[in-house]
Amino acid sequence: MKRRSLLIAASALALIAAAALAVSSRSHDAMIRKQAAELARVLGLASGENADARKERLERELGPLLENDVRVELPEVGAPLRDRAAVIRLVSDTGGARRIDVALDDVLVSLDAADSGATLRARATLLVEGSLALCDVRNLTVSWVQKDGSWRIASVEVAPRTHEEPEARP
């Protein structure tokens, strides 16, 4: 009888642990998705935002989402960017755009076994309004690490364009 009670108790504890792990994984998934949506918002450019204000905002809002030694691979840049300051410099340059919108679709989050790292795969759509309206769609892979209870971006890999030029509309 005592052995059976121990088996039942052990089984119950195992089920509780499995449920807690599942809830933890879902909450990490939700947190990463939320931060990815925040990343898309932060990278946008509102009409009327000047270059200095954009750079200050990006340092304040994008900086905390990135590891100090974040690595970003973007085919058009050539060599990978290897730190937070270089990434912020790159995205601060709007190239004369008046408005930029970023959207992430088809988001898939995969957590590592220890829930200390994650990979997000998504399709990113970039709409840029300047003298022409441009639309660029790319696949991207974002690696996240969890430190001190928060998720930060360790690396970003942006796939090359699947067509020669982005769609341009007058």
N, C-alpha and C positions, 0 to 999 in steps of 0.2 A: 504494500500500500504506500509506504513512504517513498519507495523508488518511483512508483507511478506519479505521485505528487511532484517529485523533483523533475521528472520528464515533462509533465504538463507545465510546470513553472518555467523550465528552460525553453520549451517551445513558445510559450507566451512571450518571454523576454526576447527571443529571436524574432518573433513577429513584430513586436514593438520596435525593435532596432531596425528592422527592414522598413517599416512604415516611416520611422523618423528619417532614415536615409532617403527614402523616396520624397518626403516632404522637403528635406534639405535640398535635394537636387532640383526640385521644382522651383524652390525659392531662389536658388542661385541662377537658374535659367531665366526666371522672371527679372531678377536684378540685372543680369547682363543685357537682356532685351531692352529694359528700361534705359540703361546707360547708352546702348546703341542708338536708341531713339533720341536721347539727349545729344549724343554726338552729331547726329544728322541736323538737329536744330541749331546747334552751336556753329556748325560749318556754314550754315546759310548766311546770306547777306541781305539785310533789310534795306529797302529804298532809303537813301539819305544817310546811311552810315558812312562816315569818312574813314580813310585809311588808318589814321591814328587811333580813332575810337575802336575800329575793328581789331587792330593789333592788341590793344589793351584788353578788350573783351575776350579775345581768344586766349591770351595769357591767363586771364582770370578764370574762364569757364572751360577751356580745353585743357589747359595745363594739368589740372588735377585728375583728368581722365587718362593721362599718359604716364608711362614709366619714364624716368629720366633718360634711360638709354633705349627708348623706343626705336624700332627699326621700321622704316616705311619704304616699300618697293613700288615704284610707279614707273611704268615703261618710258614715259616721256621725259623723266628726269635723268635717266641714265643710272648713275651710281645710287645705291640705297641711301636714304637719309638715316642718320644714326643717333639722333638725340632730339629731345623735346624742342629745344630752341630752333633747330633746323626745320622741324615740321611746322612749327608756328610761323616761322618766316615764310615758308612756302604757301601755306593756306591764307596768310595775311594778304598776299598779293592777289588782288581781284582782277587784274588785267583790264581795268576800266569798266568792269561790269557794274550795272546799276542794281541788279538783284540776282541772288543765287538761292536756289532751293535744292535741298538734298533729301531724297527719300530712299528708304531701305525696304525691299520687298523680298519675299521668299526666304525669310530668315530661318536659319537652322543653327541651333546651339548644341554643341557636344561638350560635356564635362569630362575631365579626366577622372580616374578612379578615386583620387583623394579629394576631389572637389577644390583643388587649389589652382587649377588651370582650366581653361576652356577655349574652344574654337568656335567662332561665329562665321558662318558662310552666308552671304546675302547677295542680292542684285541691287546695286546702287544706281539711282537715276539722278543725274545732275542737270538741272535746268538753269541756264545762264541767260539773263536779259542784258544786252548791251546794245550796240548798234544793230546786231542781229540777235535773234533768240536761238540758242543752241541747246540741244538735248543730247546727252552722252549717257549711255547705259553700260555698266561694267559689272563683272563679278568680282567680289572681293572676299578675302579671308582675313579675319582679325583674331589674333591670339591674345587672350586675356590671362592675367595672373591675379590671384587674390592675396593681398597683403594687408595686414592690420584691419581685417574685416571689410575691406572695400576692393572692388574689381578695377584693375587698370589695364590699359592696352599696352602689350609688350611688342607687338608687331602688326603690321598691316601689309598685305600683298594685294595690289590692284592688278587684275588681269589686263592684258592688252585689249585694245578695241577689236571687236569682231568684224568691223567693217572699216574702210579706209578713213572716212571722215565722219564726225558727228553730224546728225541731222541739223540743218540750219534753216530757219524760217525768217522771213523779213518781218 
